[in-house]
Amino acid sequence: MKVARIAVLGVAVVAGFLAWRLASSIGTGDDAPVVVEKNVETEQVLVAKKDIAPGAKLSAADMSWEAWPRESISDAFVVRGSDPEAIDDLSGAVARTSFFSGEPIRNTKLVKAGSGGFLSAMLPPGMRAVATQISAQSGAGGFILPNDHVDVVLTRAQENARAGRDSFLSETVLQNVRVLAIDQTVEEKDGRMDVVGDVATLELRPDQVEVLVLAEQLGDVSLSLRSIMDGAPEDQALPPGGRRGSVSVVKFGIPSKANTN
C-alpha cells in the first residue's frame, strides 16, 4: 500500500510539474502578437494658440510652434524649418477668416500688415463695400456688429393731397445684407459710456449699391438687425416702392434701369 501511495504521489507531482510548464509556455509561441514601435517624423508647424475671429490682428502671443506629422503637412502650412521667423513676420497681420485653437496658420487666410487694403481682401469676388450713415436709433441701438445681417429700410415723405400735408412711408429696399464694419465711437450719455456707430459698411452687389444710394437721396435709411437663425442670405434687393423689378438711375444725365431681382 505504501508503495502504491508513493507511486500515485509521484505521478501527481510529475503531472503538476508538466501542467505548470504548459501554462507558463502559453503566449510565448510564434503566434503571440508583436508590438512594433514606429518612429513618426514630425515638423514644427505654426498654429493658433487660441480662437481668432475674422478681422482680428495677430500678435506673437496668438501663435506657437507645434509638432506635426510630416506626411500630413500641407504646402499652405507655415513650417519652422523654411520660415523660422514667421511669428515675428506675421505679427500685425489681420485674419480674413476665423482660426480655431490648434489650427495651422495659413498665409492665404491672412492679410499682412502693409500689403494693401484689408477690406478689399475681405470682399468676395463681385461684391462691393458701401458705407451708409447711421445713428443709435437707425442702427438697432448700437447692437449691430460686423458679420451681422440686416435689412435696409427707407423712410420717406410722400405728398398726401387728401390730408393737405405730407405723410411718411417706410419700406424695405434691401434684405439680408452682411455688415462688414461699424465705425464705433464712445459717447457719454446720462452718466454712462455708450458705444455708438456712426457709419456702417455693407457688402452689396453692384445693383444693390445703386438701390442704396438712391434710397439715401429719397429719405432716411435705417438698418434692421436680422436673427442669426435666418440662414443664408436671400439675395434680394427691393427697389424703393417695394416692388421687385428695376429702379431708375441717372448716370451723367442719362437715365437707365438697374435690375434688382
C-alpha positions in Angstrom: 0.0 0.0 0.0 2.8 2.3 0.9 4.5 1.7 -2.5 1.2 2.3 -4.3 0.7 5.6 -2.5 4.2 6.7 -3.2 3.7 5.9 -6.9 0.4 7.8 -7.0 2.0 10.8 -5.3 4.9 10.7 -7.7 2.6 10.7 -10.7 0.7 13.6 -9.2 3.8 15.6 -8.7 5.0 14.9 -12.3 1.6 15.8 -13.7 1.6 19.1 -11.7 5.0 20.0 -13.0 4.0 19.3 -16.6 0.8 21.4 -16.1 2.9 24.3 -14.7 5.3 24.1 -17.6 2.4 24.1 -20.1 0.7 27.1 -18.5 3.9 29.1 -18.4 4.6 28.5 -22.1 1.2 29.8 -23.3 1.6 33.1 -25.1 5.3 32.8 -25.8 4.9 31.0 -29.1 5.3 32.3 -32.6 1.6 33.3 -32.8 1.8 35.9 -30.0 1.3 39.5 -31.2 4.4 41.5 -31.6 4.3 45.2 -30.8 6.5 47.3 -33.2 7.2 50.9 -32.4 7.2 53.2 -35.5 9.0 56.4 -35.4 6.9 59.2 -36.9 8.8 62.0 -38.5 7.5 65.5 -37.5 8.0 69.1 -38.4 7.3 72.3 -36.4 4.2 73.9 -37.8 2.8 77.4 -36.8 -0.6 77.1 -35.2 -3.1 79.3 -33.5 -2.9 79.3 -29.7 -6.5 80.4 -29.3 -9.6 81.1 -31.3 -9.1 84.0 -33.6 -12.1 85.9 -35.0 -12.2 87.4 -38.6 -10.8 90.9 -38.6 -8.6 90.3 -35.5 -5.0 91.5 -35.6 -2.5 88.7 -34.8 0.2 89.1 -32.2 3.1 86.8 -31.2 1.0 85.6 -28.2 -1.6 84.3 -30.7 0.7 81.8 -32.4 3.1 79.0 -31.4 5.1 76.1 -33.0 3.7 72.6 -32.7 5.0 69.2 -33.8 3.0 68.0 -36.8 3.4 64.6 -38.7 5.5 65.4 -41.8 3.3 63.3 -44.0 0.2 65.4 -43.0 1.8 68.8 -43.6 0.1 70.8 -46.4 2.1 73.2 -48.7 -0.1 76.0 -47.3 1.2 75.5 -43.7 3.9 77.7 -42.2 6.9 75.3 -41.4 9.6 76.4 -39.0 12.3 74.8 -41.0 11.7 77.0 -44.0 10.4 80.1 -42.2 11.9 80.3 -38.7 10.9 84.0 -38.2 7.3 83.5 -39.2 5.9 84.6 -35.7 7.6 87.9 -36.0 6.8 88.3 -39.7 3.1 87.6 -39.2 2.6 89.7 -36.1 0.3 92.6 -37.1 -1.4 90.6 -39.9 -5.2 90.6 -40.0 -7.3 87.4 -40.1 -9.5 87.2 -43.2 -11.5 84.3 -41.7 -11.6 82.6 -38.3 -8.9 80.3 -36.9 -9.7 77.7 -34.2 -7.3 76.9 -31.4 -4.6 74.4 -32.7 -5.4 75.1 -36.4 -2.4 75.7 -38.6 -1.8 79.2 -39.7 -2.1 79.7 -43.5 -0.9 82.8 -45.4 -4.0 82.6 -47.7 -6.2 83.4 -44.7 -4.2 86.4 -43.6 -3.8 90.0 -44.8 -0.3 91.0 -44.0 0.4 94.4 -42.5 1.3 97.0 -45.2 0.2 94.8 -48.1 -2.8 96.9 -49.1 -6.4 97.4 -48.2 -7.8 94.9 -45.7 -11.4 95.5 -46.6 -10.8 94.7 -50.3 -9.3 91.4 -49.3 -12.4 90.6 -47.2 -14.8 91.1 -50.1 -15.9 88.1 -52.1 -15.5 88.4 -55.9 -18.1 90.6 -57.5 -19.2 92.3 -54.2 -18.8 95.9 -53.2 -18.3 97.6 -49.8 -20.5 100.7 -49.3 -20.8 102.9 -46.3 -24.0 104.5 -45.1 -24.6 106.9 -42.3 -26.5 105.6 -39.2 -27.3 106.6 -35.7 -28.1 104.8 -32.5 -31.8 104.9 -33.4 -31.3 103.8 -37.1 -28.7 101.2 -36.2 -30.6 99.0 -33.7 -29.3 100.9 -30.7 -25.7 100.1 -31.4 -26.1 96.3 -31.2 -25.3 95.8 -34.9 -21.8 94.3 -35.2 -19.6 93.1 -38.1 -20.8 89.9 -39.8 -24.4 90.6 -38.7 -27.1 90.6 -41.4 -29.5 93.4 -41.7 -32.4 94.8 -43.8 -32.2 98.3 -45.1 -35.4 100.3 -44.5 -36.1 103.6 -46.3 -38.4 106.2 -44.7 -39.5 109.0 -47.0 -42.2 111.6 -47.2 -44.9 111.5 -49.7 -47.5 114.1 -50.6 -51.0 113.4 -49.2 -53.4 115.5 -51.3 -56.4 114.4 -49.3 -54.9 115.5 -45.9 -53.2 118.6 -47.4 -49.9 117.7 -45.9 -47.0 115.2 -46.3 -47.2 111.7 -44.9 -44.4 109.2 -44.4 -43.9 105.8 -45.8 -41.4 103.1 -44.7 -40.3 100.3 -46.9 -37.6 97.6 -47.0 -35.3 98.2 -50.0 -32.6 95.6 -49.3 -32.8 92.3 -47.5 -30.3 90.2 -45.6 -27.1 92.0 -46.4 -23.9 91.5 -44.5 -22.3 94.2 -42.3 -18.6 94.4 -43.0 -17.7 97.0 -40.4 -19.1 99.5 -38.0 -17.4 102.8 -37.3 -17.9 102.9 -33.5 -17.3 105.8 -31.1 -17.8 106.1 -27.4 -20.2 108.8 -26.1 -21.2 109.7 -22.6 -24.9 109.8 -22.0 -26.7 110.1 -18.7 -23.5 109.4 -16.8 -22.7 106.2 -18.7 -20.5 105.5 -21.7 -22.3 104.2 -24.8 -20.8 102.7 -27.9 -22.5 104.3 -30.9 -21.8 103.5 -34.6 -21.8 106.5 -37.0 -21.1 104.6 -40.2 -22.0 101.1 -41.3 -20.2 99.4 -44.2 -22.3 96.9 -46.1 -21.4 94.1 -48.5 -23.6 94.6 -51.6 -23.8 93.6 -55.3 -23.4 96.4 -57.8 -27.1 96.6 -58.4 -27.8 96.8 -54.7 -25.3 99.7 -54.4 -27.5 101.7 -56.8 -30.6 101.0 -54.7 -28.9 102.1 -51.5 -27.5 105.3 -53.0 -30.9 106.1 -54.4 -32.6 105.4 -51.1 -30.3 107.8 -49.3 -31.3 110.5 -51.7 -35.0 109.8 -51.2 -35.2 109.8 -47.4 -33.7 108.4 -44.2 -32.1 105.0 -44.2 -32.3 102.6 -41.1 -30.8 99.2 -40.5 -33.0 96.4 -39.1 -31.0 93.6 -37.4 -31.9 90.1 -38.5 -31.8 86.9 -36.5 -28.8 84.7 -36.7 -31.2 81.8 -37.3 -32.4 83.3 -40.6 -29.9 81.2 -42.5 -28.2 82.0 -45.8 -28.8 85.4 -47.5 -31.9 85.6 -49.5 -30.1 87.6 -52.2 -32.9 90.0 -52.7 -32.9 93.7 -53.4 -36.2 95.6 -53.4 -36.4 98.9 -55.2 -37.9 101.9 -53.4 -41.6 101.4 -53.7 -41.4 97.8 -52.5 -41.8 96.1 -55.9 -39.2 93.8 -57.5 -38.0 94.7 -60.9 -35.9 97.7 -61.7 -35.2 101.2 -60.4 -34.4 104.3 -62.5 -30.9 105.5 -62.1 -29.5 108.6 -63.7 -25.7 108.5 -64.6 -24.1 111.5 -66.2 -27.6 112.8 -67.1 -28.5 109.6 -68.9 -31.4 107.6 -67.3 -31.1 103.8 -67.1 -32.7 100.9 -65.3 -30.9 98.9 -62.6 -32.2 95.4 -62.2 -32.9 94.5 -58.6 -34.1 90.9 -59.0 
